[in-house]
Amino acid sequence: MSRLRHSLTQAWLTRGPLAWGLRPISLCFEWLVACRLWLYRLGVLRPRHLRVPVVVVGNVLVGGVGKTPVVIALVKHLQQRGLCVGVLSRGYGRASRDVREVQPNSRATDVGDEPLLIARSCSVPVWVGANRVEAGQSLLEHHPKTQVLVCDDGLQHLPLARDIELCVFDERGIGNGWMLPAGPLREPWPRAENLGVDRFELSHGEAPTSGRFQVHRQLTDFAIRADGTRRPFPSGFAKPVQALAGIAKPQVFFSMLEEFGLTLTHAQALPDHADLQGISIDYAQGELLCTEKDAVKLWIDHPEVWAIPLKTTLPNELLLALDACLDRRLSSHHGLKIT
């Protein structure tokens, strides 16, 4: 399976023989997606509007592109403005299927690792549900002072009406420009204009592209443990350490650690959203460093592991443009007042 995944990933970068062989299936998928979009445009299907502005942070590429760190950075920015923010998510990888609120002591198996990370990092109401409209309605019912909803993922979840879209790209750009399975796209890109929705494109790990805001990511200067203990990073880790990452691109995390001069005795790469229950750790190989996303799962059984938070910085130009778009909706369309 991993060999097939690698072959497809490479094929999606160019329009080679494998991509051309899968192109007929891709065209069928593209037609189905286009029909669904037109049903919404013609009003046959109608998105549901919530009583507060909705900002969707998503992507059009298969696989992780770093949406959740962008969500966290955006939520913290809105909090600094004095706005009451709520977050919606599908809760990918969770065993439960209901609509529920994420608590700081929730388990990732019940709510998903990324919603749990957002709830702990931002201290805002976070609700998960496959139906983001129902999740949003429940959040607003239980937290009526909420002024803005940020949806982690959901760019293709058309039943939820949105006011602003942030589409995140990584170093792949749009790959070969074809849809699944001949390419990495979930929908045709660029998407046709949607009147009334402001759209922004963000990118990290890719050469600067016209029209896309560049996002800067770096590891923080501290590591944190389950009990809140902090240690300077990287100066606090002079001895060789081991690392674990269950994210879309584990090697990126390992490379970051090595760039800081750390010696890794063992680097364990796991699938994105991997279930870490029951995992064994050999501390003879050194203290374990991991991402915050992994830590919210590991800390239940291994509170002694160290998480290195990833700081994502959104460019000022983007924040100013977002604020302007959001202010118009806060003061008029939704009848709310900016505090």
Buried (B, 14 or more C-beta within 10 A) or exposed (E): EEEEEEEBBEBBBEBEEBBBEBBEEBEEBBEEBBEBBEEBEEEEEEEEBBEBBBBBBBBBBBBBBBBBBBBBBBBBBBBEBEBBBBBBBBBBBBEBEEBBBBEEEBBBBBBBBBBBBBBBBBEBBBBBBEBBBBBBBBBBEEBEEBBBBBBBBBBBBBBBBBBBBBBBBBEBBBBBBBBBBBBBBBBBBEBEEBEEBBBBBBBBBBEEEEEBBBBEBEBBBBBBBBEEEEBEBBEEBEEEBBBBBBBBBBEBBBEBBEEEEBEBEBBBBBEBBBBBEEBEBEEEBBBBBBBBBBBBBBBBEBEBBBBBBBEBEBEEEBBEBBBEBBEBBBEEEBEBEEE
